[in-house]
Amino acid sequence: MSEHVRVAAEMSKNTLGEALGIEITRLEEGYVEGTMPVDHRTHQPYGLLHGGASAAFAETLGSFGSHMAIDNTRYASVGIEINCNHVRGIKSGMVTGKARLAHKGGKIHVWNIDITDENEKLICTGRLTCMIIPKP
């Protein structure tokens, strides 16, 4: 386990990401990968993966990527906009998210995130914008 992945796991304790079972599996400059189970924690009433769970997964991946790309002793990364297109339903298993940095500015980061099933079929695609702010 890389040091960045270990830090992400520690930061995820007692968060929505932990409640949803999100795990960061790869974290490097401009790229983040993780997994999330499709089960009772992430279902909507029809037994499908909830779009809000996919959005939370996408935001978690991009936010960790931005956190690792800044001087986090002085700054924080906060999500200010996310959009997701849910293109395929899934009832069970594991989804994988891959976030790629599309723009790294001094105040704004933009991430493209694809979430796929175990057969690498696209489930959801999204875009996250993070703002870099002075640390509260």
Backbone as JSON Lines, residues from 0, in Angstrom:
{"i":0,"aa":"M","n":[0.85,-1.18,0.0],"ca":[0.0,0.0,0.0],"c":[0.89,1.24,0.0]}
{"i":1,"aa":"S","n":[0.64,2.14,-0.94],"ca":[1.44,3.36,-1.0],"c":[1.13,4.28,0.17]}
{"i":2,"aa":"E","n":[2.02,5.18,0.43],"ca":[1.82,6.14,1.52],"c":[0.58,6.98,1.28]}
{"i":3,"aa":"H","n":[0.34,7.4,0.04],"ca":[-0.85,8.21,-0.27],"c":[-2.13,7.43,-0.02]}
{"i":4,"aa":"V","n":[-2.16,6.16,-0.38],"ca":[-3.33,5.33,-0.16],"c":[-3.55,5.14,1.33]}
{"i":5,"aa":"R","n":[-2.47,4.97,2.09],"ca":[-2.59,4.82,3.55],"c":[-3.18,6.09,4.17]}
{"i":6,"aa":"V","n":[-2.71,7.25,3.74],"ca":[-3.23,8.53,4.23],"c":[-4.71,8.66,3.9]}
{"i":7,"aa":"A","n":[-5.1,8.29,2.68],"ca":[-6.51,8.36,2.27],"c":[-7.37,7.46,3.16]}
{"i":8,"aa":"A","n":[-6.88,6.26,3.46],"ca":[-7.63,5.35,4.33],"c":[-7.8,5.94,5.72]}
{"i":9,"aa":"E","n":[-6.76,6.56,6.23],"ca":[-6.84,7.19,7.56],"c":[-7.82,8.36,7.55]}
{"i":10,"aa":"M","n":[-7.76,9.18,6.52],"ca":[-8.66,10.34,6.42],"c":[-10.11,9.93,6.24]}
{"i":11,"aa":"S","n":[-10.36,8.73,5.71],"ca":[-11.72,8.28,5.43],"c":[-12.48,7.78,6.65]}
{"i":12,"aa":"K","n":[-11.77,7.58,7.74],"ca":[-12.44,7.06,8.94],"c":[-13.53,8.03,9.41]}
{"i":13,"aa":"N","n":[-14.7,7.44,9.74],"ca":[-15.85,8.2,10.24],"c":[-16.37,9.22,9.25]}
{"i":14,"aa":"T","n":[-16.37,8.88,7.95],"ca":[-16.87,9.76,6.9],"c":[-17.93,9.03,6.09]}
{"i":15,"aa":"L","n":[-18.58,9.77,5.19],"ca":[-19.53,9.16,4.27],"c":[-18.85,8.08,3.43]}
{"i":16,"aa":"G","n":[-17.63,8.35,3.01],"ca":[-16.9,7.37,2.21],"c":[-16.77,6.03,2.92]}
{"i":17,"aa":"E","n":[-16.46,6.08,4.2],"ca":[-16.35,4.84,4.97],"c":[-17.71,4.16,5.08]}
{"i":18,"aa":"A","n":[-18.77,4.94,5.32],"ca":[-20.11,4.38,5.44],"c":[-20.55,3.68,4.16]}
{"i":19,"aa":"L","n":[-20.13,4.21,3.01],"ca":[-20.49,3.62,1.72],"c":[-19.54,2.5,1.3]}
{"i":20,"aa":"G","n":[-18.47,2.29,2.04],"ca":[-17.51,1.23,1.71],"c":[-16.51,1.62,0.63]}
{"i":21,"aa":"I","n":[-16.33,2.92,0.41],"ca":[-15.39,3.4,-0.61],"c":[-13.96,3.16,-0.15]}
{"i":22,"aa":"E","n":[-13.15,2.6,-1.03],"ca":[-11.73,2.4,-0.75],"c":[-10.91,3.0,-1.89]}
{"i":23,"aa":"I","n":[-9.91,3.8,-1.53],"ca":[-8.96,4.34,-2.5],"c":[-7.9,3.26,-2.71]}
{"i":24,"aa":"T","n":[-7.67,2.88,-3.97],"ca":[-6.71,1.81,-4.25],"c":[-5.45,2.31,-4.95]}
{"i":25,"aa":"R","n":[-5.54,3.47,-5.57],"ca":[-4.38,4.05,-6.26],"c":[-4.53,5.57,-6.23]}
{"i":26,"aa":"L","n":[-3.44,6.22,-5.87],"ca":[-3.48,7.68,-5.73],"c":[-2.11,8.22,-6.12]}
{"i":27,"aa":"E","n":[-2.11,8.93,-7.24],"ca":[-0.87,9.52,-7.71],"c":[-1.19,10.88,-8.32]}
{"i":28,"aa":"E","n":[-0.19,11.64,-8.68],"ca":[-0.39,12.98,-9.24],"c":[-1.32,12.92,-10.46]}
{"i":29,"aa":"G","n":[-2.48,13.55,-10.35],"ca":[-3.4,13.64,-11.46],"c":[-4.27,12.42,-11.73]}
{"i":30,"aa":"Y","n":[-4.21,11.4,-10.85],"ca":[-4.98,10.18,-11.08],"c":[-5.34,9.53,-9.75]}
{"i":31,"aa":"V","n":[-6.6,9.14,-9.62],"ca":[-7.07,8.44,-8.41],"c":[-7.98,7.3,-8.86]}
{"i":32,"aa":"E","n":[-7.82,6.17,-8.2],"ca":[-8.67,5.01,-8.49],"c":[-9.18,4.45,-7.18]}
{"i":33,"aa":"G","n":[-10.4,3.95,-7.21],"ca":[-10.97,3.36,-6.0],"c":[-12.12,2.42,-6.35]}
{"i":34,"aa":"T","n":[-12.65,1.78,-5.3],"ca":[-13.76,0.85,-5.46],"c":[-14.87,1.2,-4.48]}
{"i":35,"aa":"M","n":[-16.08,0.77,-4.83],"ca":[-17.24,0.93,-3.95],"c":[-18.17,-0.26,-4.18]}
{"i":36,"aa":"P","n":[-18.65,-0.88,-3.09],"ca":[-19.57,-2.0,-3.25],"c":[-20.95,-1.52,-3.68]}
{"i":37,"aa":"V","n":[-21.64,-2.37,-4.42],"ca":[-23.05,-2.13,-4.75],"c":[-23.83,-3.11,-3.87]}
{"i":38,"aa":"D","n":[-24.36,-2.59,-2.78],"ca":[-25.08,-3.42,-1.8],"c":[-26.1,-2.55,-1.07]}
{"i":39,"aa":"H","n":[-26.61,-3.03,0.05],"ca":[-27.65,-2.31,0.79],"c":[-27.25,-0.88,1.16]}
{"i":40,"aa":"R","n":[-25.96,-0.62,1.29],"ca":[-25.5,0.73,1.66],"c":[-25.6,1.71,0.51]}
{"i":41,"aa":"T","n":[-25.57,1.2,-0.71],"ca":[-25.5,2.08,-1.89],"c":[-26.7,1.92,-2.83]}
{"i":42,"aa":"H","n":[-27.7,1.14,-2.42],"ca":[-28.89,0.93,-3.25],"c":[-29.9,2.06,-3.09]}
{"i":43,"aa":"Q","n":[-30.7,2.25,-4.14],"ca":[-31.93,3.03,-4.05],"c":[-33.07,2.04,-3.88]}
{"i":44,"aa":"P","n":[-34.32,2.51,-3.68],"ca":[-35.43,1.59,-3.37],"c":[-35.7,0.49,-4.4]}
{"i":45,"aa":"Y","n":[-35.3,0.66,-5.67],"ca":[-35.49,-0.39,-6.67],"c":[-34.39,-1.43,-6.67]}
{"i":46,"aa":"G","n":[-33.45,-1.31,-5.76],"ca":[-32.36,-2.28,-5.68],"c":[-31.21,-2.01,-6.62]}
{"i":47,"aa":"L","n":[-31.19,-0.83,-7.23],"ca":[-30.09,-0.44,-8.11],"c":[-29.14,0.49,-7.38]}
{"i":48,"aa":"L","n":[-27.94,0.64,-7.93],"ca":[-26.98,1.6,-7.39],"c":[-27.6,2.99,-7.41]}
{"i":49,"aa":"H","n":[-27.61,3.64,-6.28],"ca":[-28.19,4.98,-6.13],"c":[-27.29,6.01,-6.82]}
{"i":50,"aa":"G","n":[-27.9,6.9,-7.61],"ca":[-27.13,7.94,-8.29],"c":[-26.37,8.83,-7.31]}
{"i":51,"aa":"G","n":[-26.95,9.06,-6.14],"ca":[-26.26,9.87,-5.12],"c":[-25.02,9.16,-4.6]}
{"i":52,"aa":"A","n":[-25.06,7.83,-4.51],"ca":[-23.87,7.08,-4.08],"c":[-22.78,7.2,-5.14]}
{"i":53,"aa":"S","n":[-23.17,7.13,-6.42],"ca":[-22.18,7.31,-7.49],"c":[-21.58,8.7,-7.44]}
{"i":54,"aa":"A","n":[-22.41,9.72,-7.2],"ca":[-21.91,11.1,-7.12],"c":[-20.97,11.25,-5.92]}
{"i":55,"aa":"A","n":[-21.34,10.66,-4.79],"ca":[-20.47,10.73,-3.61],"c":[-19.14,10.03,-3.88]}
{"i":56,"aa":"F","n":[-19.19,8.91,-4.58],"ca":[-17.98,8.17,-4.94],"c":[-17.1,9.04,-5.84]}
{"i":57,"aa":"A","n":[-17.7,9.62,-6.87],"ca":[-16.94,10.48,-7.79],"c":[-16.32,11.66,-7.06]}
{"i":58,"aa":"E","n":[-17.08,12.31,-6.19],"ca":[-16.55,13.46,-5.46],"c":[-15.44,13.04,-4.5]}
{"i":59,"aa":"T","n":[-15.57,11.88,-3.9],"ca":[-14.53,11.38,-3.0],"c":[-13.22,11.19,-3.75]}
{"i":60,"aa":"L","n":[-13.28,10.57,-4.92],"ca":[-12.07,10.32,-5.7],"c":[-11.38,11.63,-6.1]}
{"i":61,"aa":"G","n":[-12.13,12.53,-6.71],"ca":[-11.54,13.8,-7.14],"c":[-11.04,14.64,-5.99]}
{"i":62,"aa":"S","n":[-11.78,14.65,-4.9],"ca":[-11.37,15.46,-3.74],"c":[-10.06,14.95,-3.16]}
{"i":63,"aa":"F","n":[-9.9,13.64,-3.08],"ca":[-8.62,13.1,-2.6],"c":[-7.49,13.47,-3.55]}
{"i":64,"aa":"G","n":[-7.76,13.42,-4.84],"ca":[-6.74,13.8,-5.82],"c":[-6.31,15.24,-5.64]}
{"i":65,"aa":"S","n":[-7.27,16.14,-5.44],"ca":[-6.92,17.55,-5.24],"c":[-6.19,17.75,-3.92]}
{"i":66,"aa":"H","n":[-6.63,17.04,-2.89],"ca":[-5.96,17.14,-1.58],"c":[-4.48,16.8,-1.7]}
{"i":67,"aa":"M","n":[-4.17,15.76,-2.48],"ca":[-2.79,15.34,-2.6],"c":[-1.98,16.24,-3.54]}
{"i":68,"aa":"A","n":[-2.66,17.07,-4.33],"ca":[-1.97,17.92,-5.31],"c":[-1.66,19.32,-4.78]}
{"i":69,"aa":"I","n":[-2.04,19.6,-3.52],"ca":[-1.84,20.94,-2.97],"c":[-1.0,20.86,-1.69]}
{"i":70,"aa":"D","n":[-0.56,22.0,-1.23],"ca":[0.09,22.08,0.08],"c":[-1.02,22.05,1.12]}
{"i":71,"aa":"N","n":[-1.35,20.84,1.59],"ca":[-2.47,20.71,2.5],"c":[-2.19,21.12,3.93]}
{"i":72,"aa":"T","n":[-1.0,21.66,4.19],"ca":[-0.78,22.29,5.49],"c":[-1.32,23.72,5.48]}
{"i":73,"aa":"R","n":[-1.48,24.3,4.27],"ca":[-1.97,25.68,4.13],"c":[-3.32,25.79,3.44]}
{"i":74,"aa":"Y","n":[-3.66,24.79,2.62],"ca":[-4.87,24.88,1.81],"c":[-5.73,23.64,1.97]}
{"i":75,"aa":"A","n":[-7.0,23.8,1.63],"ca":[-7.95,22.69,1.59],"c":[-8.61,22.69,0.21]}
{"i":76,"aa":"S","n":[-9.07,21.53,-0.19],"ca":[-9.78,21.37,-1.45],"c":[-11.23,21.05,-1.13]}
{"i":77,"aa":"V","n":[-12.14,21.84,-1.67],"ca":[-13.57,21.6,-1.44],"c":[-14.3,21.51,-2.77]}
{"i":78,"aa":"G","n":[-15.2,20.56,-2.87],"ca":[-15.99,20.42,-4.08],"c":[-16.99,21.56,-4.18]}
{"i":79,"aa":"I","n":[-17.07,22.18,-5.37],"ca":[-18.04,23.27,-5.55],"c":[-19.08,22.93,-6.63]}
{"i":80,"aa":"E","n":[-18.82,21.92,-7.44],"ca":[-19.8,21.53,-8.45],"c":[-19.5,20.11,-8.89]}
{"i":81,"aa":"I","n":[-20.57,19.33,-9.04],"ca":[-20.42,17.98,-9.58],"c":[-21.62,17.7,-10.48]}
{"i":82,"aa":"N","n":[-21.35,17.04,-11.59],"ca":[-22.45,16.54,-12.4],"c":[-22.13,15.11,-12.78]}
{"i":83,"aa":"C","n":[-23.17,14.31,-12.85],"ca":[-23.02,12.9,-13.16],"c":[-24.09,12.47,-14.15]}
{"i":84,"aa":"N","n":[-23.68,11.68,-15.12],"ca":[-24.6,11.03,-16.03],"c":[-24.6,9.54,-15.69]}
{"i":85,"aa":"H","n":[-25.75,9.05,-15.29],"ca":[-25.91,7.64,-14.92],"c":[-26.38,6.9,-16.17]}
{"i":86,"aa":"V","n":[-25.51,6.11,-16.75],"ca":[-25.78,5.53,-18.07],"c":[-26.18,4.06,-18.04]}
{"i":87,"aa":"R","n":[-25.97,3.37,-16.94],"ca":[-26.32,1.95,-16.85],"c":[-26.59,1.62,-15.39]}
{"i":88,"aa":"G","n":[-27.6,0.81,-15.17],"ca":[-27.9,0.35,-13.81],"c":[-27.08,-0.87,-13.44]}
{"i":89,"aa":"I","n":[-26.93,-1.04,-12.13],"ca":[-26.23,-2.22,-11.6],"c":[-26.86,-2.54,-10.25]}
{"i":90,"aa":"K","n":[-27.04,-3.85,-9.98],"ca":[-27.72,-4.28,-8.76],"c":[-26.78,-4.8,-7.68]}
{"i":91,"aa":"S","n":[-25.64,-5.33,-8.07],"ca":[-24.73,-5.91,-7.08],"c":[-23.32,-5.94,-7.63]}
{"i":92,"aa":"G","n":[-22.4,-6.25,-6.76],"ca":[-21.0,-6.36,-7.16],"c":[-20.17,-5.2,-6.66]}
{"i":93,"aa":"M","n":[-19.19,-4.85,-7.45],"ca":[-18.24,-3.8,-7.08],"c":[-18.09,-2.88,-8.29]}
{"i":94,"aa":"V","n":[-18.08,-1.58,-8.03],"ca":[-17.77,-0.64,-9.1],"c":[-16.39,-0.05,-8.85]}
{"i":95,"aa":"T","n":[-15.74,0.34,-9.93],"ca":[-14.42,0.97,-9.87],"c":[-14.54,2.36,-10.44]}
{"i":96,"aa":"G","n":[-13.95,3.32,-9.75],"ca":[-13.93,4.69,-10.24],"c":[-12.51,5.1,-10.59]}
{"i":97,"aa":"K","n":[-12.4,5.83,-11.7],"ca":[-11.1,6.35,-12.14],"c":[-11.25,7.83,-12.39]}
{"i":98,"aa":"A","n":[-10.51,8.62,-11.63],"ca":[-10.57,10.08,-11.73],"c":[-9.28,10.58,-12.35]}
{"i":99,"aa":"R","n":[-9.44,11.43,-13.37],"ca":[-8.29,12.02,-14.06],"c":[-8.39,13.53,-14.0]}
{"i":100,"aa":"L","n":[-7.29,14.16,-13.63],"ca":[-7.24,15.61,-13.53],"c":[-7.26,16.22,-14.92]}
{"i":101,"aa":"A","n":[-8.28,17.04,-15.21],"ca":[-8.39,17.69,-16.51],"c":[-7.79,19.09,-16.48]}
{"i":102,"aa":"H","n":[-7.83,19.75,-15.3],"ca":[-7.28,21.1,-15.17],"c":[-6.79,21.3,-13.75]}
{"i":103,"aa":"K","n":[-5.57,21.79,-13.62],"ca":[-5.0,22.1,-12.31],"c":[-4.57,23.56,-12.32]}
{"i":104,"aa":"G","n":[-5.43,24.41,-11.8],"ca":[-5.1,25.82,-11.66],"c":[-4.74,26.12,-10.21]}
{"i":105,"aa":"G","n":[-4.41,27.35,-9.94],"ca":[-4.06,27.74,-8.58],"c":[-5.25,27.73,-7.63]}
{"i":106,"aa":"K","n":[-6.46,27.94,-8.17],"ca":[-7.65,28.0,-7.33],"c":[-8.71,26.98,-7.7]}
{"i":107,"aa":"I","n":[-8.62,26.41,-8.89],"ca":[-9.64,25.48,-9.37],"c":[-8.98,24.23,-9.95]}
{"i":108,"aa":"H","n":[-9.51,23.08,-9.57],"ca":[-9.15,21.8,-10.18],"c":[-10.41,21.21,-10.78]}
{"i":109,"aa":"V","n":[-10.29,20.62,-11.96],"ca":[-11.41,19.95,-12.61],"c":[-11.01,18.49,-12.86]}
{"i":110,"aa":"W","n":[-11.89,17.58,-12.44],"ca":[-11.66,16.15,-12.56],"c":[-12.72,15.5,-13.43]}
{"i":111,"aa":"N","n":[-12.32,14.57,-14.28],"ca":[-13.24,13.71,-15.03],"c":[-13.2,12.33,-14.37]}
{"i":112,"aa":"I","n":[-14.37,11.8,-14.06],"ca":[-14.46,10.54,-13.33],"c":[-15.35,9.56,-14.08]}
{"i":113,"aa":"D","n":[-14.86,8.36,-14.32],"ca":[-15.66,7.28,-14.9],"c":[-15.8,6.17,-13.87]}
{"i":114,"aa":"I","n":[-17.02,5.68,-13.72],"ca":[-17.31,4.57,-12.81],"c":[-17.78,3.4,-13.67]}
{"i":115,"aa":"T","n":[-17.11,2.26,-13.52],"ca":[-17.41,1.08,-14.34],"c":[-17.73,-0.13,-13.47]}
{"i":116,"aa":"D","n":[-18.4,-1.11,-14.09],"ca":[-18.68,-2.35,-13.36],"c":[-17.49,-3.3,-13.48]}
{"i":117,"aa":"E","n":[-17.68,-4.5,-13.0],"ca":[-16.58,-5.48,-13.0],"c":[-16.19,-5.95,-14.39]}
{"i":118,"aa":"N","n":[-17.05,-5.67,-15.4],"ca":[-16.75,-5.99,-16.8],"c":[-16.27,-4.75,-17.55]}
{"i":119,"aa":"E","n":[-15.96,-3.7,-16.82],"ca":[-15.48,-2.42,-17.36],"c":[-16.51,-1.72,-18.25]}
{"i":120,"aa":"K","n":[-17.8,-2.01,-18.02],"ca":[-18.87,-1.28,-18.7],"c":[-19.16,-0.02,-17.91]}
{"i":121,"aa":"L","n":[-19.34,1.09,-18.62],"ca":[-19.57,2.37,-17.98],"c":[-20.91,2.4,-17.26]}
{"i":122,"aa":"I","n":[-20.89,2.78,-16.0],"ca":[-22.09,2.92,-15.17],"c":[-22.44,4.39,-15.02]}
{"i":123,"aa":"C","n":[-21.42,5.2,-14.8],"ca":[-21.62,6.63,-14.54],"c":[-20.37,7.39,-14.99]}
{"i":124,"aa":"T","n":[-20.59,8.56,-15.54],"ca":[-19.46,9.44,-15.86],"c":[-19.77,10.82,-15.28]}
{"i":125,"aa":"G","n":[-18.77,11.46,-14.75],"ca":[-19.01,12.75,-14.11],"c":[-17.83,13.69,-14.2]}
{"i":126,"aa":"R","n":[-18.1,14.9,-13.76],"ca":[-17.08,15.94,-13.71],"c":[-17.22,16.65,-12.37]}
{"i":127,"aa":"L","n":[-16.09,16.84,-11.7],"ca":[-16.05,17.49,-10.39],"c":[-15.16,18.72,-10.49]}
{"i":128,"aa":"T","n":[-15.63,19.82,-9.95],"ca":[-14.82,21.02,-9.82],"c":[-14.53,21.24,-8.34]}
{"i":129,"aa":"C","n":[-13.25,21.36,-8.01],"ca":[-12.83,21.63,-6.63],"c":[-12.22,23.02,-6.57]}
{"i":130,"aa":"M","n":[-12.5,23.73,-5.49],"ca":[-11.9,25.03,-5.25],"c":[-10.83,24.86,-4.17]}
{"i":131,"aa":"I","n":[-9.71,25.49,-4.38],"ca":[-8.61,25.48,-3.41],"c":[-8.75,26.72,-2.54]}
{"i":132,"aa":"I","n":[-8.93,26.5,-1.24],"ca":[-9.16,27.61,-0.31],"c":[-8.11,27.6,0.8]}
{"i":133,"aa":"P","n":[-7.9,28.75,1.47],"ca":[-7.03,28.72,2.65],"c":[-7.61,27.75,3.68]}
{"i":134,"aa":"K","n":[-6.77,27.04,4.35],"ca":[-7.24,26.04,5.3],"c":[-8.01,26.72,6.44]}
{"i":135,"aa":"P","n":[-9.2,26.19,6.72],"ca":[-10.01,26.79,7.81],"c":[-9.36,26.59,9.18]}
